[in-house]
């Protein structure tokens, strides 16, 4: 199984919590997980991803490697989002997405209304 990780934005804590609740109630089997952290550090995201593999039956080592590879190969993006989080203030989270690539593709296709 292949995984993907990407930082997707900054969100207020309550909005993120509400989104997580709605997503869980709507489609708890999708294989796409959104993570939030108050700090833009690799350690913070590795800590937040710890419970995800058990939830979806993913390979923990591969998920961690995916997060680390993103961090090493996208330093400009990480710096950009770190600055945006700092600009947003302390009541906000940096949001990232970790997903099984096939599940993410299915989610994007459903957003486009296509049945491939």
Backbone as CSV, one residue per row, in Angstrom:
resi,resn,N_x,N_y,N_z,CA_x,CA_y,CA_z,C_x,C_y,C_z
1,UNK,0.842,-1.161,0.000,0.000,0.000,0.000,0.898,1.238,0.000
2,UNK,0.528,2.257,-0.771,1.279,3.505,-0.810,0.480,4.597,-0.111
3,UNK,1.209,5.509,0.512,0.589,6.575,1.284,1.056,7.928,0.769
4,UNK,0.284,8.925,1.109,0.637,10.297,0.774,0.427,11.169,2.000
5,UNK,1.244,12.210,2.097,1.142,13.171,3.190,1.309,14.551,2.590
6,UNK,0.493,15.501,3.041,0.615,16.871,2.567,0.033,17.817,3.607
7,UNK,0.635,18.977,3.741,0.070,20.020,4.588,-0.980,20.733,3.746
8,UNK,-2.185,20.883,4.295,-3.276,21.450,3.505,-3.741,22.826,3.967
9,UNK,-3.359,23.275,5.160,-3.771,24.608,5.565,-3.734,24.840,7.052
10,UNK,-4.274,25.996,7.419,-4.386,26.402,8.812,-5.867,26.530,9.123
11,UNK,-6.274,26.085,10.292,-7.683,26.100,10.666,-7.849,26.474,12.128
12,UNK,-8.965,27.114,12.436,-9.308,27.335,13.831,-9.586,25.975,14.479
13,UNK,-9.261,25.856,15.741,-9.397,24.582,16.451,-10.834,24.057,16.391
14,UNK,-11.807,24.905,16.685,-13.201,24.450,16.706,-13.691,24.039,15.322
15,UNK,-13.279,24.749,14.287,-13.675,24.386,12.926,-13.093,23.018,12.556
16,UNK,-11.829,22.808,12.906,-11.187,21.528,12.614,-11.885,20.387,13.350
17,UNK,-12.181,20.597,14.628,-12.876,19.580,15.418,-14.238,19.259,14.797
18,UNK,-14.986,20.279,14.402,-16.291,20.087,13.774,-16.152,19.299,12.472
19,UNK,-15.162,19.633,11.670,-14.924,18.917,10.408,-14.617,17.448,10.670
20,UNK,-13.796,17.184,11.680,-13.452,15.801,12.016,-14.695,15.008,12.426
21,UNK,-15.551,15.619,13.225,-16.776,14.944,13.660,-17.690,14.651,12.469
22,UNK,-17.877,15.610,11.589,-18.734,15.418,10.422,-18.164,14.352,9.495
23,UNK,-16.859,14.369,9.290,-16.228,13.375,8.416,-16.385,11.973,8.972
24,UNK,-16.207,11.839,10.283,-16.311,10.530,10.905,-17.734,9.988,10.792
25,UNK,-18.731,10.848,10.998,-20.125,10.422,10.922,-20.544,10.116,9.487
26,UNK,-20.009,10.845,8.539,-20.407,10.685,7.145,-19.774,9.455,6.494
27,UNK,-18.488,9.272,6.705,-17.792,8.201,6.004,-16.606,7.695,6.823
28,UNK,-16.854,6.876,7.825,-15.769,6.443,8.694,-14.822,5.420,8.069
29,UNK,-15.085,4.958,6.869,-14.251,3.928,6.251,-13.434,4.433,5.071
30,UNK,-13.200,5.724,4.954,-12.627,6.249,3.732,-11.116,6.076,3.561
31,UNK,-10.321,5.976,4.615,-8.873,5.791,4.456,-8.117,7.082,4.204
32,UNK,-8.727,8.209,4.534,-8.085,9.518,4.448,-8.237,10.156,5.819
33,UNK,-7.136,10.613,6.379,-7.172,11.163,7.736,-6.564,12.561,7.734
34,UNK,-7.241,13.480,8.417,-6.733,14.841,8.578,-6.196,14.989,9.988
35,UNK,-5.015,15.582,10.094,-4.322,15.725,11.362,-4.130,17.198,11.664
36,UNK,-4.213,17.561,12.916,-3.987,18.941,13.307,-2.975,19.026,14.424
37,UNK,-2.123,20.042,14.355,-1.128,20.261,15.393,-0.916,21.760,15.599
38,UNK,-0.582,22.130,16.822,-0.351,23.537,17.153,1.035,24.020,16.725
39,UNK,1.938,23.093,16.419,3.290,23.475,16.017,3.640,22.836,14.685
40,UNK,4.456,23.531,13.923,4.880,23.025,12.614,6.244,22.361,12.762
41,UNK,6.214,21.147,13.316,7.446,20.379,13.463,7.203,18.952,13.000
42,UNK,8.263,18.338,12.558,8.167,16.933,12.155,7.719,16.080,13.333
43,UNK,8.283,16.322,14.503,7.915,15.536,15.692,6.427,15.646,16.005
44,UNK,5.858,16.839,15.860,4.437,17.031,16.152,3.576,16.198,15.199
45,UNK,3.934,16.176,13.917,3.140,15.383,12.981,3.367,13.888,13.166
46,UNK,4.578,13.490,13.494,4.811,12.067,13.759,4.006,11.612,14.971
47,UNK,3.913,12.468,15.972,3.107,12.131,17.150,1.622,12.040,16.785
48,UNK,1.147,12.954,15.954,-0.280,12.959,15.605,-0.653,11.798,14.687
49,UNK,0.314,11.254,13.984,0.020,10.156,13.060,0.081,8.790,13.739
50,UNK,0.510,8.735,14.983,0.698,7.454,15.679,-0.557,6.586,15.740
51,UNK,-1.724,7.174,15.917,-2.943,6.368,16.052,-3.586,6.004,14.716
52,UNK,-3.177,6.651,13.647,-3.837,6.449,12.351,-3.619,5.055,11.762
53,UNK,-2.399,4.533,11.711,-2.222,3.212,11.090,-3.068,2.117,11.732
54,UNK,-3.197,2.126,13.060,-4.011,1.113,13.739,-5.473,1.236,13.326
55,UNK,-5.935,2.461,13.158,-7.326,2.713,12.787,-7.650,2.138,11.415
56,UNK,-6.738,2.271,10.468,-7.002,1.852,9.082,-6.304,0.552,8.701
57,UNK,-5.502,-0.017,9.588,-4.768,-1.231,9.249,-3.580,-0.951,8.342
58,UNK,-3.034,0.251,8.440,-1.912,0.645,7.601,-0.593,0.174,8.193
59,UNK,0.438,0.170,7.365,1.783,-0.160,7.791,2.392,1.088,8.441
60,UNK,2.572,1.052,9.747,3.038,2.216,10.500,4.370,2.738,9.978
61,UNK,5.310,1.847,9.714,6.638,2.277,9.256,6.558,3.001,7.914
62,UNK,5.703,2.539,7.018,5.552,3.206,5.726,4.902,4.575,5.876
63,UNK,3.931,4.691,6.761,3.278,5.986,7.002,4.291,6.975,7.565
64,UNK,5.061,6.553,8.553,6.081,7.421,9.151,7.104,7.816,8.099
65,UNK,7.542,6.877,7.282,8.501,7.181,6.221,7.921,8.200,5.232
66,UNK,6.636,8.095,4.918,5.989,9.041,4.008,6.018,10.448,4.594
67,UNK,5.717,10.578,5.882,5.738,11.889,6.544,7.170,12.449,6.543
68,UNK,8.133,11.636,6.874,9.533,12.079,6.919,9.998,12.500,5.529
69,UNK,9.691,11.715,4.511,10.099,12.057,3.146,9.479,13.380,2.698
70,UNK,8.213,13.607,3.045,7.587,14.888,2.718,8.389,16.014,3.367
71,UNK,8.705,15.843,4.651,9.401,16.885,5.403,10.767,17.185,4.790
72,UNK,11.484,16.147,4.382,12.820,16.325,3.812,12.787,16.926,2.408
73,UNK,11.761,16.600,1.634,11.719,17.015,0.226,10.913,18.283,-0.040
74,UNK,10.287,18.852,0.978,9.421,20.017,0.779,9.696,21.115,1.803
75,UNK,10.948,21.457,1.968,11.310,22.439,2.993,10.682,23.809,2.744
76,UNK,10.524,24.206,1.494,9.901,25.503,1.205,8.432,25.501,1.633
77,UNK,7.731,24.427,1.347,6.333,24.313,1.742,6.198,24.299,3.270
78,UNK,7.062,23.572,3.932,7.034,23.503,5.399,7.279,24.898,5.982
79,UNK,8.247,25.618,5.443,8.532,26.977,5.919,7.344,27.911,5.685
80,UNK,6.730,27.786,4.522,5.563,28.609,4.206,4.447,28.379,5.226
81,UNK,4.117,27.106,5.478,3.021,26.797,6.395,3.373,27.127,7.838
82,UNK,4.631,27.027,8.191,5.051,27.423,9.536,4.788,28.925,9.732
83,UNK,5.099,29.727,8.718,4.852,31.170,8.792,3.354,31.470,8.850
84,UNK,2.544,30.742,8.052,1.093,30.971,8.057,0.492,30.614,9.413
85,UNK,0.973,29.545,10.025,0.486,29.163,11.351,0.851,30.237,12.378
86,UNK,2.051,30.745,12.294,2.477,31.806,13.201,1.623,33.062,13.008
87,UNK,1.336,33.417,11.761,0.488,34.580,11.457,-0.930,34.407,12.004
88,UNK,-1.423,33.181,12.005,-2.811,32.906,12.382,-3.050,33.022,13.889
89,UNK,-2.047,32.806,14.681,-2.221,32.918,16.130,-2.402,31.573,16.813
90,UNK,-2.459,31.616,18.114,-2.396,30.380,18.903,-3.680,29.568,18.932
91,UNK,-4.805,30.119,18.532,-6.066,29.363,18.529,-6.280,28.608,17.220
92,UNK,-5.201,28.349,16.517,-5.286,27.696,15.219,-4.382,26.471,15.170
93,UNK,-4.679,25.619,14.224,-3.914,24.391,14.011,-3.377,24.362,12.589
94,UNK,-2.262,23.711,12.426,-1.772,23.391,11.095,-2.372,22.039,10.733
95,UNK,-3.023,21.964,9.582,-3.741,20.758,9.187,-2.992,20.056,8.057
96,UNK,-2.864,18.754,8.209,-2.224,17.932,7.182,-3.125,16.744,6.878
97,UNK,-2.880,16.142,5.729,-3.661,14.975,5.322,-2.698,13.813,5.082
98,UNK,-3.038,12.676,5.655,-2.323,11.445,5.369,-3.367,10.460,4.849
99,UNK,-2.994,9.743,3.780,-3.999,8.891,3.145,-3.357,7.751,2.377
100,UNK,-4.140,6.714,2.244,-3.840,5.654,1.292,-4.097,6.291,-0.077
101,UNK,-3.164,6.184,-1.000,-3.287,6.862,-2.295,-4.571,6.463,-3.016
102,UNK,-4.946,5.208,-2.964,-6.177,4.774,-3.653,-7.416,5.394,-3.017
103,UNK,-7.439,5.493,-1.697,-8.583,6.107,-1.013,-8.663,7.596,-1.327
104,UNK,-7.510,8.251,-1.406,-7.501,9.674,-1.738,-7.979,9.896,-3.169
105,UNK,-7.550,9.042,-4.071,-8.014,9.133,-5.461,-9.528,8.962,-5.526
106,UNK,-10.061,8.000,-4.786,-11.510,7.783,-4.765,-12.237,9.003,-4.192
107,UNK,-11.655,9.631,-3.163,-12.274,10.829,-2.587,-12.303,11.966,-3.609
108,UNK,-11.202,12.168,-4.320,-11.162,13.221,-5.336,-12.156,12.946,-6.461
109,UNK,-12.247,11.696,-6.878,-13.189,11.344,-7.938,-14.630,11.562,-7.493
110,UNK,-14.926,11.276,-6.233,-16.287,11.503,-5.742,-16.604,12.994,-5.685
111,UNK,-15.606,13.823,-5.393,-15.808,15.271,-5.383,-16.106,15.785,-6.789
112,UNK,-15.507,15.143,-7.774,-15.726,15.534,-9.168,-16.997,14.905,-9.734
113,UNK,-17.581,13.992,-8.975,-18.812,13.338,-9.432,-18.567,12.336,-10.535
114,UNK,-17.363,11.771,-10.564,-17.042,10.799,-11.616,-17.008,9.393,-11.043
115,UNK,-17.487,8.480,-11.826,-17.445,7.064,-11.477,-16.516,6.372,-12.471
116,UNK,-15.271,6.186,-12.093,-14.296,5.618,-13.022,-14.462,4.149,-13.027
